[in-house]
Amino acid sequence: MSSRVILGIDVGGSTTKICGFDISGDKPKLIAPLFVRATDPITSAYGALGKFTDRNALALTDIEKVMITGVGASHFARPIYNLPCEMTPEFHSVGMGGLYLSGLDRAIIVSMGTGTALVHAQRGQEPQYLGGTGVGGGTLLGLSKKMLGMDNIQHISELAKNGNLSLVDLKINDLTKHDIVPGFSDLMTASNFGNISDIATKADIALGIINMVFETIGMVALFAARNHNLRDVVLTGNLTSVEQTPQVFGILNRMFDMNFIIPELSQFGPVIGAALSGITKD
């Protein structure tokens, strides 16, 4: 039996991601996603499609539809390789992908890319865009480039492994002996970079930048979750691959009784949601 595949393509600011669902069986089957890097969105999308079809031994005739999402989706005014193409809103894709990966029926879905977007998603309803923050991967890379002379996120994360936040951040217990949140005063940040030392190393600064970006995203997501009477927050997007992500959000989980979730394939949440939207429209 030949394949019947719905593709999703997420054209982002720095990467293009692609995935597919084979709908030829009784149940849609996810085909492992991948991503490519390119400065030009059209080049990266065509490259991603070529790489994906080659890796999965797919012919263009196997592809029924291509669902395109992301900030670069507007560049595609014509079909790709004459395949039927549809645009799907990025925030719809974020919501659907987050619920699929987490297995939850309702949650706040966070897309941690160049910037950060928050979506309230509930199964069977249209995802609701809540807003977001300009603090994200672009912030991390921009500050690192200026302060450390580095703009490779893997290298920055590797450097940060040897960092010491006490030489960068001002903590609550630096200011008061009162335990504002019992057991966590030594972890709670009073001011990011508010205690930076003359002897702070590049590793300390790298960790401080990562911590500041993640804490900002975490607190914005926490406020959104509380506003919707939720504890479950699903993290998706490129920044979830940074090695320090589980540690920082794990502290926020324990400190504020939250449930920040980093599901498997979290980097690909929006593109998986885009492909899923093509299935639900059939």
Salt bridges, closest charged atoms under 4 A:
GLU64 OE2 - ARG4 NE 2.47
GLU86 OE2 - LYS65 NZ 3.68
GLU86 OE1 - LYS281 NZ 3.52
ASP105 OD1 - ARG123 NE 2.92
GLU126 OE2 - HIS92 ND1 2.87
GLU158 OE1 - LYS161 NZ 2.93
GLU243 OE1 - LYS161 NZ 3.19
ASP257 OD1 - ARG231 NH2 3.41
ASP282 OD1 - LYS65 NZ 2.84
